[in-house]
């Protein structure tokens, strides 16, 4: 253990910290010095989704003091930024262990700094917090959540006045304020008169807004003909989604009872992440019993939604985030087009690692597709930066979608409703959600994506991830799956290198540790270390022409084989 870590440990054993914390540190010193080092070797940092980490004692853990330090720094920033206003914040939390306790700690610190606090009385979905910030005229919002991470994690997501997550310049300015705070100067003594508990009124306003934005089909008979299976995966959507579906006119909703009760241990799944097929196993089984047309699963804080629908053989298949996003975006674009609302002042949004099909689709409707960095805050920022334009919808490959701009974060509640609307309308027209996807592949090209995610934990893992990115930059691939690499985009250096023309150009979006290869045959391969988890991610996208829906399986297999060949060349399989 180096001297810097020893100094941090000594500080946390001082009188500033409570006896419970000091006892835990002393226990780690005796029983698990490696874990102690992991707990203190760095300070938790804001990533693409705020601050997220393992709960426990230390500067590299989520606890009363690291969140208190955040909140104290954020309080100072808010007071300085809005000097002549009563600063107001809204706070929500999910089902995780300690979320309710930590939310109260955060509320206490804000109130101790003379900030008005609206604290949800119990767990609520993240999109409802984003909505509440705008609805209540708050300057800031906080959600205590670790999204889909394992049970030992928790997190702290910060939202700004527009209801979107922190973006530059506020993020770095706030971090600077946080770094100035010493633990001994955190104000934990609450001013209870400044803390107001909120609940049903905001719930009603949120679900009403979700139905207004996500429901287009007035055909009650069509909705009656749809069987929905829903699982909250022990998370927060149970407080909102059934009510939203009912309000929109959907009556046939079967809920996975074993996963209905919020539980931070997530006892029925290995991972509460709808991106993982295993997470929806129980829901799929229930759908077979109930003849379900669509299966919906949400992550613990209800910003991500995974769906399964019936394919051309009536078999339930899980769609990836790109596929869902394409069908949803097309549906919204078609509705806007039908209602003569497209006039050149609209746009959709996506990210640099999502399917290249999004701009192709938007272009077909004469609508701009803005592309931002990974992390939904960048899509919300597009809305903020372009008040002269109307935002139709947008999403990212990691099962996140936003319908309109009444919520400024990915929203599993409204997105799930939209998916059900698509199923109802398609079924009434002798089609299906899956069939609508295949039609788009025929019209615009068959785009196939795959994500490879490799976990590298701890100090050693962090170094391994760094080395992978260094190697990819210093010795780039020349060919992948037999196709020549024609250009490389390096978002860290903000440089795009056209290898055929032999010139470089500037990438005009914020810097990020992402590298993207493009090949001659239209394939796209992106490498990105996660900002919230100890992972490095590889995003592979390939495409081909599909002349007929009946040939979809054959073309899909060709594309799967091509992805396999790319991964073999990259030594990932």
Order of alpha helices (4+ residues) and beta strands (2+ residues): alpha-alpha-alpha-beta-beta-alpha-beta-alpha-beta-alpha-beta-beta-alpha-beta-alpha-alpha-beta-alpha-beta-alpha-beta-beta-beta-alpha-beta-alpha-beta-alpha-beta-beta-alpha-alpha-beta-alpha-beta-beta-beta-beta-beta-beta-beta-alpha
